[in-house]
Amino acid sequence: MDPRFYLLPSLGISLGGQFFVFFQMFFAYTSDFSNYVQEGDRKFTRFLMAEGSVYFGAVAGSYAGGMLYAHFGYQCVFWSSTALNLLGVLYVVLVMKMNLSNIESKGNIFSIKLLTETVLVAFKPRDRGRRALVLLLICSFTLFEMPFPVDDTLLYLYFKDKFNWVEENFTNFQSLWTFSMVIGQFALTPILTKVVRMSEPLIGIFSCVSKGSYYLLLASSSKEWMVYVAAMVGMEGGVGNIVSRSLLARLVRQDELGKIYGLLAILDASLPFAACPIITNLYKATIDTMPGAFCLLNAGVLLVLSVFFLAIYILIRVYKVPVNNVDHHYTI
């Protein structure tokens, strides 16, 4: 078969917006559901559980896919994936309530006006410092997502050149890294929120420190075991974008949340085009002297992001910015 035919399945995924749209609408629905059942300030917990379930599914899928491939080959993996996606569609159609916010959609979804409103909603005037917070949180989300396309492009090459890894080694590492973040989200973060009483911006800073340490250890690792230690050190590294989404969901009106998350999806989808050429050239220039330079750059991005979260924390504390939750106010 002509290899180009393998590109055909990607057309449907691409036209649907891939995971960029799925994740943003996934969290928009989670926010709507939290308001629908009037949970008050449990929205962050809902977001935590939602993203944690995604990571848990990724770990389970990695192992299940590997076993299916080993025993039955590629076709069994693809058919199993198709069946699971079909079950997801059926669950959405038969179980999920389609419009929790009771906001009727107006106009054409391909409208230029709608796209303009999506981009400009972040700059809309808001009272008591909300606009500054919204812009800071959008920038924070974008910065936090920046290392992901870099990892997708270079991390396997880095391990392959440094430790002579094959795909199996890299898959095992990714499984541990993902499982570590599941532990961070379901075990460590609840302790930070319920026991330590740490506010969400401070959890964001802690997440940046955790993930930044992960990248620093990867860049300086000389033994394979150090890479796995790095994966455990970074267990809280998946919470930063949950903090941004959760605070945004409380700062904007519910009828604006879809546009805000749509803007996040646009920025998320644009990141590979902006970051990958730069980081690839950096890797080529440093491959003989410091092949882990891209990890150091990622750590630097997370350092900047921690400053953003600190600014968010200060804004909320000093100006006592109210963060709305259904029908009451919650101030960090």
C-alpha positions, 0 to 999 in steps of 0.5 A: 500500500502507498504510504500516503494512504496512511495520512487519510485517517489524520484528515478527520482528526485534523478537521475536528481540531485534534486534542486541542479542541477536545481538551478545551471543550472537555474542561468547559463542560466540566466547568458547566457541570460544576455550576449546574450541580452548584458545587461552589468552590469544588471546581478546581477539584473537578478539573483535577479529577478530569485531567487526572483521568486523562493521564490515568487513561494514557497509562492504561492505554500505553500498556494495553496497546503494547500487549495487544500489539505484541500478541495480535499486531497493529490492526488489533490496536487500531480496531480497539482504539476505534471501538473505545472512541465509538463508546465515548461518542455513544456515552456523549449522545446517550448520557451527557446533557448537551446544554448545561448552561442553557445558553442558546448558540447563535449564528454560524460556527464558521463566522468571522465575527465569532472568531474575532470575538473569541480573540478579543474576549481576553481584552474585554474591560472587567472590573477590579483587576479581572482583565489583568488576571485573565490576560496573565492566566492566558499567558500562563496557560500558553507558557505551560503548554510550550514544552509539550511540543518540544518534548514530542519533537526532541525527547526521544532523540535525546534519549536515543543519542544519550542512552541508546534507547529504543522505542520500548525504553522510551515508552516505559519512561513515558508510562512512569512519567505519566503515572507519576503525574497521576499520583501528583494529581490524585494524591499530592495535590489534594494534600496541598489543597485540603491539608496544607491549605495552599491556594491555587496560584501557589500550587501553580508555582509549586507545579512549575518548580516540580516540572522545572526540576524534572527538566534540570535533572534530564539535562544533567543526567549521566545515568539512566536511573537519573531519568526515572528519578526525574520522572518522579520529581516531576509528579506535580508538573501536570497541575499548572494548566489546571490552575489556569483553566480553573481560575479562568472558569471563575473569573469570566461569565459562563457565557464567555467561557467557551470563547476563552477556552476556544482562544486557549485552543487556538494558542495551543494549536499554534505553539508547535509552529512557533516553538518547534523550529526554534528548538530544533535549531537549538538542538542542532547547534548544541547536539555535540556540546550540550544536547540537553540545552532544550531541557534547560530552555524548558526549565527557563520557560517554567521559571518565567511562568512561576513569576506569572503565577506569583503576580496572579497571587499578588493581584488577588491578595492585594486587590482582593479580586473576587473569584466568582463561583456560581452565587458566591465569592471566593477570594484566594 
